[in-house]
Amino acid sequence: MNRPKIDIVIVSYAYNEECQNLTRNCIKSLYLSEPDAKEIFNVILVESEESMVDVWSQDYPGVNSYLAPKPYGYHKFLNLGRKKGDAEWVALCNNDLEFTEGWYTEILKEYQNNPGVLSFSPICPRTQPLYGINPNSGKYLGYDIRKQISGWCLVHRRDLYLEIGDLDERFYHWFCDNDFAMTLKDKGILHMLVTSSIVIHHDRNIGKTTEKVVKSNEEMWRLTSGSQPIFVEKWKDKF
């Protein structure tokens, strides 16, 4: 199979050893997941810990690392990372992921069979089975969060952004994946969960990588439930 290059955008906040190891394990598993990984993966790391920005590029010569602009905003960081690359495909990723063998190849296979689908997610064997969807059980079209849409790993063709524009930076943390899902649905863009593409989401960032960022109750509200009124107002007349 002729596998096109893909920009892998990873959001990281490696302020201590544990969080550094999350990002290291993510990068290592990525490079082990495909035999020609160094040729087809352009890794773009958006790092919030200033002291680690140069370290990533030194330790992993294929990684392009950029300092994340404050204040924290998940969509803002993803937009920045995406625009640092120009590959035909884009993956938007958390840093607490473990990529398994052939995950990208499996998504490309489904795209070849379903060229009308522009957006994809791999399955996490820890998450989707809670909703009755198991690895290697087929493909699923839809827009349900943590079912068809794995918010921690979104894979799509770059020309998707010609249809949807930038990710909405009014969403900082909560509701980012919900807004992405509603945007695809609103534009009539199909999204597919590929259960033969397996990426494990360790989901260890909660309380780990945000505790040093959030300095006040007001800031926590902004990152979490503060986005709900924006989401409701944006989509209330459509869905």
N, C-alpha and C positions, 0 to 999 in steps of 0.2 A: 504493500500500500504506500502511495505517495503521501506522506504526512506533512501538512503545512506547518510552518512555525506558529508558535503561540506565545503571547506575552502572559506570563504568570505573575499577577500582581498580588503581593502578600503584605498584609498590614500587621506590623509587629510593634510591641512595646517591651523591649528586652531590658528592663531596669534592674533585674537581679538574675542570679544564676538559674533559677527555675524557669523564668521566662525566656532567658537566653537559650536554654536547652529546648524549649518548645519550638523556637524558630529554627534552631540547628537541626532538630529531628525532622521538621517539616521539609527543610531544604534537602537534607540527606535522602529522605524517602522519595522526594521528587526526582532527584537525579538517578536513583536506582530503579525507577518505575518504567523507563523505556530504554531500550538499548542504545538509541541515538539521542538521549536526553540533552546532551550538551549542544547538539546541533539544532534541535527543534524547540527547546525551551529558552526563552529570554526571560530570566527571573528579575522582576522589578520589586524591590523591597522598600516599603514606605515605613520608616522607623521613627518612633517617637522619642527614643532615648538617644540623645545627641552623641554620647560617647561611643555608641555602637555603630554609627553610620559607616565609618571607614573600616571598622573591624569586619563587617560582613563582606565587603568587596575584597578585602585582603585575604580572608579565610576561604572565600569561594570566588575565584576569579571570574566566573560567569555571572555573578550576581551584581546588578546595578542597584546601589542603595541610595535612598534619598531621605533627607530629614523631613518628617511630617510637620506641616505648619500648624501651630496652635491657634485656637483651642481644638480639642479633639472633635473630629467629625468623620464617621466611617465613610459616608458617601463622598465627602470632600477628599479623603485620602485615596479612595478608589479612583475618583476622577483624575487626580494628579498622577497616579501610577499609570493608568491607562494611556494618558497622553504622552508618557515618556517612551512609549513603544509604538510600533507601526505594523505589527504582525497581522496576518489575516484573521487569526483567532485570538481571543482574550479569555483569561480565567481570573475571576475575582475571588480571593481566598483569605480566610483567617490564617493565623500562624499555628494553630493547634490542630493541624491536619497530618495524617499519615497516608501518603499516596501508595496504592498497591500496583502491582505489575499490570501494565497494559491499560490503565484507566483512561488515558487519552485516546489510545487506539480504538477502544470500544465505543467512545463517543463519536469518533470519526466514522466508524462503521455504520452507526445509526444515522448519521447525517447523510452518508452516501445513499442509504436506503430511503431516507425521508428528507429530501433536499428542501422541502417547504418549511422545515423546522429550523429556526435560527438560534434557539436558546436551549441549553441542556443543564442537567445536574447529574453528578454521580450519586450513588447510594451510600449511606453510612450504615453499616451493619448494627450499630448501636441505637440508631434513631428510627429509621423508617419501619423496622419490624414492630415497633410499638404501635404502629398504625396499620399493621397487617400487610406491609409490603416488604418482601424479603429479597436478599441478593439473588441474582440470576433467575428472577421470576418474570422477566419480560420488560416491556417498556410501558410507561405511563404518561399520558398527556394530561396536563392540568396546571393549576395555579395555586394549589394549597401549600401553605408554608409547612415545612418539616415532613411533607408527604412528597409531592412532585418537585417542589422547590427546596433545594438544600441551600439555605441562605449563606452557609459557610463556604460554599464552593459553587460558583455560577460560571458556566462555560458557554461562550457564544461567539458567533462571527462578529468581527469588528463592524461590519456594515449595519449591524443592529442599531448602532448609535445614530445612523442617518435617519432612522425611524423614531427613536425615542429621545434623542438629544442627551445631554449630560444627566447623570443621576441627580436627583433632587437633594441639594445640600441643606435643605431645611430639616432633613432627617439626620440626626447625629449618631444614633445607636439603635434604640427601639424603633420599630416600624420601617427600617430600611428595606428588609426583604419583603414586607407587606406592600410597600409602595412600588417596588420593582415588579412584584407580581401583578398588581393592579394596572401598572403602566403597560405591561405586555398584553394583558387581557383587553384593555381599552384600545390598543392599537391592532388587535387581532393577530398578534404574533404568537405562534405556538411555542410552548415550552415542554420539554420531555425529560422525565427521569429515566436514566439508563441504568438498569439494575445489574448489568454485567460490568459496569464501571464502578469500582469500589474505592472510596476515599473515606478513611476513618476520621470522624470528628471527635477528638478527645474531650472537647467541651470543658477545658480547664481554665478558661480565661475569667470565668465569673469570680469576682472577688480577688483575682490575682493580678490582672494586668490593668485594672481600672482604679484600684484603691489609691494609688499615688497620684492619679490624675484628678480625681474628684476631690475638691477642697471644701465643698459646702453642700448643704441640702438643696440650695438653689441650682447648683451645677448638676447634682444627681437628678433633679426633676427635669432639667433641660435634656439630659441624655435618655431619660426613660419615659415616664408618662407625660412629660411636657410635649411630646410629639403627637400625642393622640388627637388633640383638637385640630392640629394642622392636617393630619391624615383624614379625619372625619370631614372637615371642610372641603378638602381637595376632591374627595370621592363621593360625597353624599348624594350628588345628583346623577351619578352614573351607575353605582352599584349599591 
